[in-house]
């Protein structure tokens, strides 16, 4: 694959709009995790409640990814993206003007799921502009918009110290509004957009076994990435007694690794094969998580979590090098369903970490459970790999599996 050929194919303004939409939406989606320490102190939350608090937006995103994925294939990603950005402003204004109870925070978190569902819109918007041999790189670039989690973790605590945590919701509404205007002006529908079908027909993908394999694999990579991204500020604050701003800074550093390397995951999967790359990443993730479960000194913990997030981010790109090859005509629905599974994994991880912390008094047990999940994903992928290569690898297109 030559990068020169990639630059000449597709539609780069739309690819950049997909990235920007994804990036700003992810910043909003993970905002409650970035502000988790402040919100937990304001409402005097237990460790289990803390885990649930930051997991609620992830659950909302998981549910709404299915809805927006179907809408993307039926109505087109540009129109759905414009609606998603507009609706994202609602919970941000709610969080600024009337976040006075845990009930408010739960409602805000669920509505922020609209921002998390941007995944099911941004990736099909980019994917349909590029041929099969460039799917890994194109979706890696669009998917690098999960770097919005870095922006939330880095700047939200800083702004909360100076303006108060509720005002941060208002600040985030500003770039969301700007993104809405840019997306409206420059994003274009691909001429390869398939014709709309009856809405009920899209759910036929649920009968496809391959879809469920992808769901499980993405629960580990993306669920692990976004779950840790949301929970790390509280992990560093509780476990290592750093300041709230320092906790956000350490979390942002780790999240940056995963966000930066998502395009690399797609590129490596295009070059060496998604199955090979993903299998190796699962093995490395499991080993690193066992090291982190020892709860070493702060410097070692940051280094391990940095590498874990790097592996998970690269794995996200590798998974979505494979998905368009199997479900090209239904990429919007497939992205929504697989993305929903990833969001569900993201909901489960902080809930498990917080719940086991309440029961065991330590985060070690939750990290060990996650390590076992990564190891199981590796074994499952190796088991299904030969079947996939025989059934749907398309070597004549230059796609590496």
C-alpha positions in Angstrom: 0.0 0.0 0.0 1.4 3.4 -1.0 0.5 6.5 0.9 0.6 8.5 -2.3 -2.2 6.4 -3.7 -4.2 6.8 -0.5 -4.0 10.6 -0.7 -5.3 10.6 -4.2 -8.3 8.4 -3.4 -11.4 9.2 -1.3 -12.4 12.7 -0.2 -10.1 14.2 2.4 -12.4 17.0 3.6 -15.0 14.4 4.6 -12.3 12.3 6.2 -11.2 15.2 8.3 -14.8 16.1 9.2 -15.3 12.5 10.3 -12.2 12.8 12.5 -13.3 16.2 14.0 -16.8 15.0 14.6 -15.5 11.9 16.4 -12.9 13.8 18.3 -15.2 16.5 19.7 -17.9 14.0 20.4 -15.6 11.7 22.3 -14.4 14.7 24.4 -18.0 15.3 25.4 -18.8 11.6 25.9 -15.9 11.0 28.4 -16.4 14.4 30.2 -18.0 12.9 33.2 -15.1 10.5 33.7 -12.6 13.4 33.5 -14.7 15.3 36.1 -15.4 12.1 38.1 -13.2 13.1 41.1 -15.0 16.5 41.4 -18.5 15.0 41.0 -17.7 12.2 43.4 -16.7 14.6 46.1 -19.7 16.9 45.4 -22.1 14.0 45.9 -20.0 11.9 48.4 -19.9 8.7 46.3 -18.6 5.3 47.3 -16.1 3.5 45.0 -18.9 1.4 43.5 -21.0 4.6 42.8 -17.9 6.2 41.3 -17.5 3.3 38.8 -21.2 3.4 37.9 -21.2 7.2 37.5 -18.5 7.2 34.8 -19.9 4.1 33.2 -23.4 5.6 32.6 -22.4 7.6 29.5 -20.7 4.5 28.1 -24.0 2.6 28.5 -25.9 5.4 26.8 -23.4 5.3 23.9 -23.7 1.6 23.6 -27.5 1.7 23.2 -27.5 4.6 20.9 -24.8 3.3 18.6 -27.3 0.7 17.4 -29.9 3.3 16.7 -27.5 5.7 14.9 -25.9 2.9 13.0 -29.2 1.9 11.5 -30.1 5.5 10.8 -26.7 6.0 9.1 -27.3 3.2 6.6 -30.9 4.4 6.1 -30.6 8.2 6.0 -26.9 8.7 5.3 -24.1 9.6 7.8 -24.0 13.3 7.0 -27.6 13.9 8.1 -27.3 11.7 11.1 -24.1 13.3 12.1 -25.7 16.8 12.1 -28.5 15.5 14.3 -26.0 13.9 16.7 -24.0 17.1 17.1 -27.1 19.1 17.7 -28.5 16.6 20.3 -25.1 16.6 22.1 -25.6 20.2 23.1 -28.6 19.2 25.3 -26.8 17.3 28.1 -24.0 19.8 28.0 -26.4 22.7 28.8 -28.2 20.5 31.3 -24.9 19.8 33.1 -24.1 23.5 33.2 -27.5 24.8 34.3 -29.1 22.1 36.4 -26.8 19.3 37.7 -27.9 19.3 41.3 -28.6 15.6 42.1 -27.5 12.1 41.2 -30.6 11.8 39.1 -29.5 14.7 37.1 -26.1 13.2 36.6 -27.6 9.9 35.5 -29.8 11.7 32.9 -26.9 13.8 31.7 -24.7 10.7 31.4 -27.3 8.8 29.4 -27.8 11.7 27.0 -24.1 12.1 26.5 -24.4 8.7 24.9 -25.4 10.5 21.8 -21.9 11.8 21.6 -20.5 8.3 22.1 -22.7 7.0 19.3 -20.8 9.3 16.9 -18.6 6.2 16.3 -21.5 4.6 14.3 -21.6 7.7 12.0 -18.0 8.9 11.6 -16.6 5.5 10.5 -19.1 4.8 7.8 -18.8 8.4 6.6 -15.1 7.8 6.0 -15.2 4.2 5.0 -17.5 4.6 2.0 -15.1 7.1 0.3 -12.2 4.6 0.2 -11.5 1.3 -1.5 -10.8 -1.9 0.3 -7.0 -1.7 0.4 -7.2 1.6 2.3 -9.9 0.7 4.8 -7.6 0.1 7.7 -5.8 3.5 7.3 -8.9 5.5 6.5 -10.8 4.1 9.5 -7.8 4.4 11.6 -7.6 8.2 10.8 -11.3 8.7 11.4 -11.2 6.5 14.5 -8.2 8.5 15.9 -10.9 10.9 16.9 -11.0 9.0 20.2 -8.2 11.4 21.1 -11.1 13.5 22.3 -10.7 11.5 25.5 -7.3 13.0 25.9 -8.7 16.5 25.6 -11.3 15.8 28.3 -8.8 14.2 30.7 -6.2 16.9 30.2 -8.2 20.1 30.3 -11.4 19.3 32.2 -9.7 19.1 35.7 -7.7 22.3 34.9 -10.9 24.2 34.0 -12.8 22.7 36.9 -10.2 24.1 39.3 -10.7 27.6 38.0 -14.3 27.7 36.8 -16.0 25.0 38.8 -16.9 21.6 37.4 -20.4 22.6 36.2 -19.0 25.4 34.0 -16.8 22.8 32.1 -20.0 21.5 30.5 -20.6 25.0 29.0 -17.1 25.3 27.8 -17.3 22.0 25.9 -20.5 23.1 24.2 -18.4 25.8 22.3 -16.2 23.4 20.3 -19.2 21.1 19.7 -21.1 24.1 18.2 -18.1 25.0 16.0 -17.8 21.3 14.8 -21.5 21.4 13.9 -20.9 24.3 11.6 -17.7 22.8 10.0 -19.4 19.4 9.5 -22.4 21.1 7.8 -20.2 23.0 5.5 -17.6 20.4 4.4 -18.8 16.8 5.0 -20.2 15.1 1.9 -22.0 11.8 1.3 -20.1 9.2 -0.7 -21.5 8.3 -4.1 -21.1 4.7 -2.9 -23.8 5.2 -0.3 -26.1 2.1 -0.7 -29.8 2.7 -1.2 -32.0 2.8 1.8 -33.7 -0.5 2.9 -36.6 -1.1 5.3 -35.4 -0.4 8.8 -36.2 -3.9 10.1 -34.0 -5.5 7.4 -30.9 -4.1 9.0 -31.3 -6.2 12.1 -30.8 -9.3 10.1 -27.1 -8.9 10.8 -27.8 -10.2 14.3 -28.1 -13.7 12.8 -24.5 -13.5 11.5 -22.0 -15.4 13.7 -19.1 -13.3 12.5 -20.8 -10.2 13.9 -20.9 -11.7 17.4 -17.2 -12.5 17.2 -16.4 -8.9 16.3 -18.7 -7.8 19.2 -16.6 -9.9 21.6 -13.3 -8.7 20.3 -14.3 -5.0 20.3 -15.7 -5.3 23.8 -12.1 -6.0 24.9 -10.2 -3.5 22.8 -12.5 -0.5 22.7 -14.3 -1.4 25.9 -11.0 -1.6 27.7 -9.8 1.7 26.1 -12.8 3.8 26.8 -13.5 2.2 30.2 -10.0 2.9 31.4 -10.0 6.3 29.9 -13.1 7.2 31.9 -11.9 5.5 35.1 -8.1 6.4 35.2 -8.5 9.8 36.8 -10.2 8.3 39.8 -7.8 5.4 39.8 -4.8 7.6 40.1 -6.4 9.9 42.6 -7.6 7.0 44.9 -4.7 4.7 44.5 -1.7 7.1 44.5 -3.1 10.1 46.4 -2.1 12.6 43.7 -3.9 15.9 43.2 -7.0 16.0 41.0 -5.2 17.9 38.2 -2.2 15.4 38.4 -4.7 12.5 38.2 -6.1 14.0 35.0 -2.7 14.6 33.6 -1.5 11.0 34.1 -4.8 9.7 32.7 -4.4 12.0 29.6 -0.9 10.7 29.0 -2.1 7.1 29.0 -5.1 7.8 26.9 -3.0 9.7 24.4 -1.1 6.5 23.6 -4.2 4.6 22.7 -5.6 7.5 20.6 -2.4 8.2 18.7 -1.9 4.6 17.8 -5.3 3.7 16.4 -4.3 4.7 12.9 -1.2 2.6 13.3 -3.3 -0.4 14.1 -5.2 0.0 10.9 -2.0 0.5 8.9 -0.3 -2.6 10.5 -3.4 -4.6 9.9 -3.5 -3.6 6.2 0.2 -4.5 5.9 0.5 -7.7 8.0 -3.1 -8.9 8.5 -5.7 -7.9 11.1 -5.8 -11.4 12.7 -2.0 -11.5 13.3 -1.8 -8.0 14.7 -4.8 -8.4 16.9 -3.7 -11.7 18.4 -0.3 -10.3 19.4 -1.9 -7.2 20.9 -4.3 -9.3 23.0 -1.3 -11.3 24.4 0.6 -8.2 25.2 -2.4 -6.5 26.9 -3.0 -9.5 29.1 0.6 -9.6 30.3 0.8 -5.9 30.9 -2.5 -5.9 32.9 -1.1 -8.6 35.2 1.8 -6.3 35.8 -0.5 -3.4 36.6 -2.5 -5.6 38.9 0.5 -5.8 41.2 -0.2 -2.0 41.9 3.5 -1.0 41.6 4.9 2.5 42.4 3.3 5.4 40.5 6.0 5.7 37.8 5.8 2.0 37.0 2.0 2.1 37.0 1.9 5.0 34.6 4.3 3.2 32.3 2.3 0.0 32.3 -1.0 1.7 31.8 0.5 3.8 29.0 1.5 0.6 27.2 -1.8 -1.1 27.9 -3.7 1.8 26.4 -1.3 1.8 23.4 -2.1 -1.9 22.8 -5.8 -1.3 23.1 -5.8 1.7 20.8 -3.8 -0.2 18.2 -6.2 -3.1 18.6 -9.2 -0.9 17.9 -7.7 0.0 14.5 -7.0 -3.7 13.8 -10.6 -4.8 14.5 -12.0 -2.2 12.1 -9.6 -3.2 9.4 -11.5 -6.5 9.4 -15.1 -5.3 9.9 -15.5 -3.5 6.5 -14.2 -6.5 4.6 -16.9 -8.7 6.0 -19.8 -6.2 6.2 -19.0 -3.6 3.5 -22.6 -3.1 2.3 -24.0 -2.9 5.9 -21.0 -1.0 7.4 -23.2 1.5 9.2 -25.3 -1.1 11.0 -22.2 -3.3 11.6 -20.3 -0.4 13.0 -23.2 0.5 15.2 -23.7 -3.0 16.5 -20.0 -3.7 17.0 -19.5 -0.2 18.5 -22.4 -0.9 20.8 -20.7 -4.0 22.1 -17.5 -1.9 22.6 -19.5 0.6 24.6 -21.0 -2.1 26.7 -17.5 -3.4 27.5 -16.6 0.2 28.5 -19.7 0.2 30.8 -18.7 -3.1 32.4 -15.0 -2.3 33.1 -15.4 0.8 35.4 -18.4 -1.0 37.1 -16.3 -4.0 37.8 -13.2 -2.0 38.9 -15.3 0.1 41.3 -17.4 -2.8 42.5 -14.4 -5.1 43.3 -12.7 -2.1 44.9 -15.6 -1.8 47.3 -15.6 -5.6 48.0 -11.8 -6.3 48.1 -10.4 -2.9 49.0 -8.1 -3.0 46.0 -8.2 -2.4 42.3 -6.0 -5.5 41.7 -8.9 -7.9 41.3 -10.6 -5.9 38.6 -7.3 -5.6 36.6 -6.8 -9.4 36.8 -10.4 -9.9 35.5 -9.6 -7.7 32.5 -6.3 -9.5 31.9 -8.3 -12.8 31.7 -10.7 -11.3 29.3 -7.9 -10.2 26.9 -6.4 -13.7 27.1 -9.7 -15.3 26.3 -10.1 -12.9 23.3 -6.8 -14.0 21.9 -7.7 -17.7 22.2 -11.1 -17.1 20.5 -9.5 -15.1 17.7 -6.9 -17.8 17.0 -9.7 -20.4 17.0 -11.9 -18.6 14.4 -9.0 -17.3 12.2 -8.8 -20.3 9.9 -12.5 -20.3 9.3 -12.4 -16.6 8.4 -9.5 -17.0 6.0 -11.3 -19.8 4.1 -14.7 -18.1 4.1 -14.2 -14.5 3.3 -10.6 -13.4 2.8 -10.4 -11.5 -0.5 -6.8 -11.7 -1.6 -7.5 -10.3 -5.0 -8.3 -7.0 -3.5 -4.9 -6.7 -1.8 -6.5 -7.1 1.7 -4.4 -8.8 4.3 -6.2 -10.8 7.0 
